[in-house]
């Protein structure tokens, strides 16, 4: 057996790992290789440390090297390294996790179904939504609305729900029965002089008009992240969810809260639904469910949905869904230990204590010549760059300005993520005040270096 290590062969393989990357560019430069992690830091193959300012992919909530999670995985691996949920079988730890999730849900839920990623949980939700409407005698009620710039995953169905063109282009997506309504970003899409409340009213009115145009009896569900993540950390305007939920209730449309990023403390409450006063019928969660130490996701549903599904499956003689690794006992054990740590360390209180430091430190940058908007909530934020501040004119998408800032931050020891016009920050929830100060210092330094580069190169 050949140990590829950091050889040319191993780097060539790494080029073809997924990740919203320019493959031709990476053929020239190669990947950035991360070899280990500790706390909020990760280290590259030269042992250079970096603050992981995006918690990996919005997910490493407890940072790196949490021994309790390592031990939980090892103990369950020795006890029961695998079992499935078919033919009325399950495991104790999977039952415990389902009960724990249902108990801690932001609104009353009945059942939890497991999968391996947020994308899979989204696909499962769509399957159950269609199944549910067949069960209640409304087979025409199948269209699902999500939002422009919303993110719900990368599988065929979940990527269709995602409202980002680069996840559709050349993939023959979106599939049919998927619709996209307004992105609730007041800074970018609000009209001149339009208040947040008026913008929210317009978004809700446009949603209602879409429902009427499509015919209400064909619309099954509305998918929404409490705070939009990969679309640019977009915090909806005041009164938005109040008005949107009124429209959904009027036309008997289910609400699914995608808590894959927002869940488990990120926004300053255990759930983003609590922060945004959402009352969903279904909830997806993943990422911080296991602090991302092992892949696991869950879909929670209300009892009304469960009872209809149960009745339909009894009539058919079987419920035709399942996954080989769904509710995997080792992943479930790690998730259970993660939830215990959140409780014991009062992680939500810690986020509430740290969030003002991070949010205030970033908002100071609003006066910077390159910065159009700073937005965020909890330990979750984005800085949007503009070419002309006065009228919010963005840089040309091919200018490379945000990519340059991302690279300068990386060279300076901070990992962040460029999302179109914006740079996202989403550090591990365990971050401390001095670490926030260092993260902000590096970001500001990198912003200044980018400003100098812009002045010298005059990108479009």
VENCOR-V486692 format. One record per residue. N is the residue number from 1. RES is the residue in one letter. SS is DSSP state (H for helix, E for strand, C for the rest). PHI is phi as a letter, one per 30 degrees, with the letter a starting at -180 (none if undefined). OMEGA is omega in degrees with one decimal (999 if undefined). Layout:
BEGIN
N_RES_SS_PHI_OMEGA, N_RES_SS_PHI_OMEGA
END
This chain:
BEGIN
1_X_C_none_-179.6, 2_X_C_c_174.3, 3_X_C_d_-175.4, 4_X_C_d_179.6, 5_X_C_h_179.4, 6_X_C_c_-178.3, 7_X_C_d_178.1, 8_X_H_e_-179.2, 9_X_H_d_-179.1, 10_X_H_d_178.5, 11_X_H_d_178.6, 12_X_H_d_176.4, 13_X_H_d_-176.6, 14_X_H_d_178.4, 15_X_H_e_-170.4, 16_X_C_c_170.8, 17_X_C_d_-175.9, 18_X_C_d_174.3, 19_X_C_l_175.9, 20_X_C_h_-175.6, 21_X_C_b_173.7, 22_X_C_d_-172.9, 23_X_H_d_-180.0, 24_X_H_d_177.9, 25_X_H_d_-177.2, 26_X_H_d_171.0, 27_X_H_d_-179.6, 28_X_H_d_-171.5, 29_X_H_c_-175.4, 30_X_C_i_-179.3, 31_X_C_d_171.2, 32_X_C_d_-171.0, 33_X_C_c_178.1, 34_X_E_c_-172.2, 35_X_E_c_-179.6, 36_X_E_a_179.4, 37_X_E_b_178.1, 38_X_E_a_-178.6, 39_X_E_i_179.0, 40_X_C_c_-175.3, 41_X_E_c_165.9, 42_X_E_b_-174.7, 43_X_E_b_-179.8, 44_X_E_d_-175.7, 45_X_C_d_170.0, 46_X_C_c_-179.5, 47_X_C_i_174.4, 48_X_C_d_-179.1, 49_X_E_d_175.9, 50_X_E_b_167.7, 51_X_E_d_179.7, 52_X_E_d_-172.6, 53_X_C_d_174.2, 54_X_C_b_-179.5, 55_X_H_h_-176.6, 56_X_H_i_170.3, 57_X_H_b_179.0, 58_X_H_i_-162.8, 59_X_C_b_-175.2, 60_X_C_d_-170.5, 61_X_C_d_-179.5, 62_X_C_c_177.7, 63_X_C_i_-171.8, 64_X_E_c_176.9, 65_X_C_i_177.4, 66_X_C_d_-171.3, 67_X_H_d_179.7, 68_X_H_d_178.1, 69_X_H_d_175.5, 70_X_H_d_-179.2, 71_X_H_d_177.9, 72_X_H_d_178.2, 73_X_H_d_-178.1, 74_X_H_d_-178.7, 75_X_H_d_179.7, 76_X_H_d_177.3, 77_X_H_d_178.4, 78_X_H_d_-175.1, 79_X_H_d_-178.6, 80_X_C_a_-172.9, 81_X_C_d_177.2, 82_X_C_a_159.9, 83_X_C_a_-172.0, 84_X_C_c_-179.6, 85_X_C_c_-179.8, 86_X_C_d_173.6, 87_X_C_h_176.5, 88_X_C_i_176.9, 89_X_C_c_173.4, 90_X_C_a_178.6, 91_X_C_b_-179.6, 92_X_H_e_-174.4, 93_X_H_d_177.3, 94_X_H_d_175.2, 95_X_H_d_-179.7, 96_X_H_e_-178.7, 97_X_H_d_178.1, 98_X_H_e_179.5, 99_X_H_d_-179.9, 100_X_H_d_-178.8, 101_X_H_d_-179.4, 102_X_H_d_179.8, 103_X_H_d_-174.9, 104_X_H_c_-178.5, 105_X_C_e_-177.1, 106_X_C_d_173.2, 107_X_C_b_-174.9, 108_X_C_d_177.1, 109_X_C_b_-175.4, 110_X_C_c_-173.5, 111_X_E_b_173.4, 112_X_E_b_175.4, 113_X_E_c_-172.1, 114_X_E_c_174.0, 115_X_E_b_-171.8, 116_X_C_c_-178.6, 117_X_C_a_175.7, 118_X_H_d_178.5, 119_X_H_e_179.4, 120_X_H_d_178.7, 121_X_H_d_176.4, 122_X_H_d_178.1, 123_X_H_e_178.4, 124_X_H_d_178.7, 125_X_H_e_179.9, 126_X_H_d_177.9, 127_X_H_e_-178.2, 128_X_H_d_176.6, 129_X_H_d_177.9, 130_X_H_d_179.5, 131_X_H_d_-179.6, 132_X_H_e_-177.9, 133_X_H_d_170.1, 134_X_H_d_-176.6, 135_X_H_d_-177.1, 136_X_C_c_174.9, 137_X_C_i_177.3, 138_X_C_b_-174.1, 139_X_C_d_178.9, 140_X_C_d_-174.3, 141_X_C_d_-170.1, 142_X_C_b_-177.9, 143_X_E_d_-179.1, 144_X_E_b_179.2, 145_X_E_c_167.4, 146_X_E_b_-170.9, 147_X_E_b_171.5, 148_X_C_e_-177.2, 149_X_C_i_173.4, 150_X_C_d_177.8, 151_X_C_b_-179.1, 152_X_C_b_175.4, 153_X_C_k_-173.4, 154_X_C_b_172.1, 155_X_C_d_-173.6, 156_X_H_e_-178.2, 157_X_H_d_-177.4, 158_X_H_d_176.1, 159_X_H_d_175.1, 160_X_H_d_176.4, 161_X_H_d_176.3, 162_X_C_d_-175.6, 163_X_C_c_-179.5, 164_X_C_b_-173.3, 165_X_H_e_-176.7, 166_X_H_d_173.7, 167_X_H_c_178.8, 168_X_C_c_-172.0, 169_X_C_e_176.4, 170_X_C_i_176.6, 171_X_C_c_-175.4, 172_X_C_h_178.0, 173_X_C_b_5.5, 174_X_C_d_173.3, 175_X_C_d_-179.1, 176_X_C_d_-178.4, 177_X_C_i_176.9, 178_X_E_c_-179.4, 179_X_E_b_178.7, 180_X_E_b_177.9, 181_X_E_c_-171.0, 182_X_C_e_167.7, 183_X_C_d_-175.1, 184_X_C_d_-177.9, 185_X_C_c_-174.0, 186_X_H_d_-177.6, 187_X_H_e_-173.7, 188_X_H_d_-171.6, 189_X_H_c_174.7, 190_X_C_d_177.9, 191_X_C_d_179.5, 192_X_C_e_178.7, 193_X_C_i_-178.1, 194_X_C_d_179.3, 195_X_C_d_176.5, 196_X_H_e_-178.8, 197_X_H_d_178.3, 198_X_H_d_176.6, 199_X_H_d_177.6, 200_X_H_d_177.7, 201_X_H_d_179.7, 202_X_H_d_178.0, 203_X_H_d_179.9, 204_X_H_d_179.1, 205_X_H_d_178.1, 206_X_H_d_175.9, 207_X_H_d_-179.8, 208_X_H_d_179.1, 209_X_H_d_176.5, 210_X_H_d_179.8, 211_X_H_d_179.9, 212_X_H_d_179.3, 213_X_H_d_-178.8, 214_X_H_d_-174.8, 215_X_C_i_-173.0, 216_X_H_e_-177.7, 217_X_H_d_176.8, 218_X_H_c_-175.0, 219_X_E_c_-174.6, 220_X_E_c_-169.7, 221_X_E_a_176.0, 222_X_E_b_-179.7, 223_X_E_c_-179.2, 224_X_E_a_165.4, 225_X_E_d_177.1, 226_X_C_e_169.3, 227_X_E_b_-175.8, 228_X_E_d_-174.4, 229_X_C_c_-173.9, 230_X_C_d_174.9, 231_X_C_d_176.4, 232_X_C_k_-178.1, 233_X_C_h_-175.7, 234_X_E_c_177.5, 235_X_E_c_-177.6, 236_X_C_e_-178.5, 237_X_C_d_178.3, 238_X_C_e_178.5, 239_X_C_i_-175.6, 240_X_H_e_-175.7, 241_X_H_d_175.7, 242_X_H_e_-176.6, 243_X_H_d_178.8, 244_X_H_d_-178.9, 245_X_H_d_176.0, 246_X_H_d_177.5, 247_X_H_d_-179.2, 248_X_H_d_179.6, 249_X_H_d_-178.4, 250_X_H_e_-175.6, 251_X_C_c_175.6, 252_X_C_h_-179.0, 253_X_C_c_-179.3, 254_X_E_d_174.8, 255_X_E_c_171.7, 256_X_E_c_175.0, 257_X_E_c_176.8, 258_X_E_d_-176.9, 259_X_C_c_-175.5, 260_X_C_e_176.1, 261_X_C_c_-171.1, 262_X_C_d_-175.1, 263_X_C_d_173.9, 264_X_C_i_166.2, 265_X_C_j_-170.9, 266_X_C_e_-174.8, 267_X_C_c_-178.9, 268_X_C_j_167.9, 269_X_C_b_179.4, 270_X_C_e_-179.8, 271_X_C_b_173.7, 272_X_H_d_177.6, 273_X_H_d_176.6, 274_X_H_d_-179.9, 275_X_H_d_-175.6, 276_X_H_c_-180.0, 277_X_C_h_175.4, 278_X_C_c_179.2, 279_X_C_b_-172.2, 280_X_C_d_173.0, 281_X_C_c_178.8, 282_X_E_b_179.9, 283_X_E_b_169.7, 284_X_E_c_174.7, 285_X_E_b_-179.6, 286_X_C_a_174.9, 287_X_H_h_-176.1, 288_X_H_d_175.5, 289_X_H_e_176.3, 290_X_C_c_-170.9, 291_X_C_h_-179.1, 292_X_C_i_176.5, 293_X_C_d_172.1, 294_X_C_b_-179.2, 295_X_C_d_174.0, 296_X_C_a_175.2, 297_X_E_b_-179.4, 298_X_E_b_170.8, 299_X_E_b_175.2, 300_X_E_c_-178.4, 301_X_E_b_178.0, 302_X_C_d_-179.7, 303_X_H_d_179.0, 304_X_H_d_178.4, 305_X_H_d_-179.7, 306_X_H_d_-176.3, 307_X_H_d_178.4, 308_X_H_d_178.5, 309_X_H_d_-179.8, 310_X_H_d_178.9, 311_X_H_d_-179.9, 312_X_H_d_-179.2, 313_X_H_d_176.3, 314_X_H_d_178.8, 315_X_H_d_-179.3, 316_X_H_d_-180.0, 317_X_C_j_-179.2, 318_X_C_a_171.0, 319_X_C_c_-168.9, 320_X_C_d_176.3, 321_X_C_b_174.6, 322_X_C_l_179.5, 323_X_C_b_-178.2, 324_X_C_e_-174.4, 325_X_C_c_-177.9, 326_X_C_d_-177.7, 327_X_C_i_-180.0, 328_X_C_e_-172.8, 329_X_H_d_-179.5, 330_X_H_d_177.0, 331_X_H_d_178.9, 332_X_H_d_178.5, 333_X_H_d_178.0, 334_X_H_d_177.7, 335_X_H_d_178.4, 336_X_H_d_179.4, 337_X_H_d_176.9, 338_X_H_e_-179.9, 339_X_H_d_175.7, 340_X_H_d_179.4, 341_X_H_d_177.6, 342_X_H_e_-179.5, 343_X_H_d_-174.7, 344_X_H_d_-177.6, 345_X_C_c_179.0, 346_X_C_h_-172.1, 347_X_H_d_178.8, 348_X_H_d_177.5, 349_X_H_d_179.1, 350_X_H_d_177.5, 351_X_H_d_-179.9, 352_X_H_d_178.2, 353_X_H_d_-176.2, 354_X_H_d_-173.1, 355_X_H_e_-179.0, 356_X_H_e_179.0, 357_X_H_d_-178.7, 358_X_H_d_-176.9, 359_X_H_d_179.2, 360_X_H_d_-179.3, 361_X_H_d_177.6, 362_X_H_d_-177.3, 363_X_H_d_173.9, 364_X_H_e_-176.8, 365_X_H_d_-177.1, 366_X_H_e_-178.8, 367_X_H_d_-179.4, 368_X_C_d_-177.3, 369_X_C_e_-177.9, 370_X_C_d_-169.7, 371_X_E_c_176.1, 372_X_E_c_-178.0, 373_X_E_b_167.2, 374_X_E_c_-177.7, 375_X_E_b_177.2, 376_X_E_l_178.6, 377_X_C_a_-177.3, 378_X_C_i_176.4, 379_X_C_c_-168.5, 380_X_C_a_-173.8, 381_X_E_a_173.7, 382_X_E_b_174.9, 383_X_E_c_-178.9, 384_X_E_c_-180.0, 385_X_E_c_176.4, 386_X_C_b_175.6, 387_X_C_d_178.2, 388_X_E_b_-175.2, 389_X_C_d_-171.0, 390_X_C_e_-178.1, 391_X_C_c_174.9, 392_X_C_i_-179.9, 393_X_E_d_-179.4, 394_X_C_d_170.1, 395_X_C_d_173.2, 396_X_C_e_-178.5, 397_X_C_e_179.8, 398_X_C_c_-177.1, 399_X_C_d_178.3, 400_X_C_i_-175.4, 401_X_H_d_180.0, 402_X_H_d_177.1, 403_X_H_d_178.3, 404_X_H_d_179.4, 405_X_H_d_177.0, 406_X_H_e_-179.3, 407_X_H_d_177.8, 408_X_H_d_178.0, 409_X_H_d_179.3, 410_X_H_d_178.9, 411_X_H_d_-179.9, 412_X_C_d_173.8, 413_X_C_j_179.1, 414_X_E_b_176.0, 415_X_E_c_174.1, 416_X_C_b_-177.3, 417_X_E_b_174.4, 418_X_E_d_178.8, 419_X_E_b_-176.1, 420_X_C_i_-178.9, 421_X_C_d_-169.3, 422_X_E_c_172.4, 423_X_E_c_-176.3, 424_X_E_c_174.2, 425_X_E_b_-175.4, 426_X_C_a_-172.0, 427_X_C_d_173.3, 428_X_C_e_-177.0, 429_X_C_d_-178.3, 430_X_C_d_-176.6, 431_X_C_e_179.5, 432_X_C_c_-172.9, 433_X_H_e_-179.0, 434_X_H_d_177.8, 435_X_H_d_174.1, 436_X_H_d_178.3, 437_X_H_e_179.3, 438_X_H_d_177.4, 439_X_H_d_179.3, 440_X_H_d_178.8, 441_X_H_d_-179.7, 442_X_H_d_-179.6, 443_X_H_d_-178.8, 444_X_H_d_176.9, 445_X_H_d_-179.2, 446_X_H_d_176.4, 447_X_H_d_178.7, 448_X_H_d_177.7, 449_X_H_d_177.9, 450_X_H_d_177.2, 451_X_H_d_177.5, 452_X_H_d_178.9, 453_X_H_d_179.5, 454_X_H_d_-179.7, 455_X_H_d_-178.6, 456_X_H_d_-172.8, 457_X_H_c_177.2, 458_X_C_h_179.3, 459_X_C_d_-176.1, 460_X_C_d_999
END
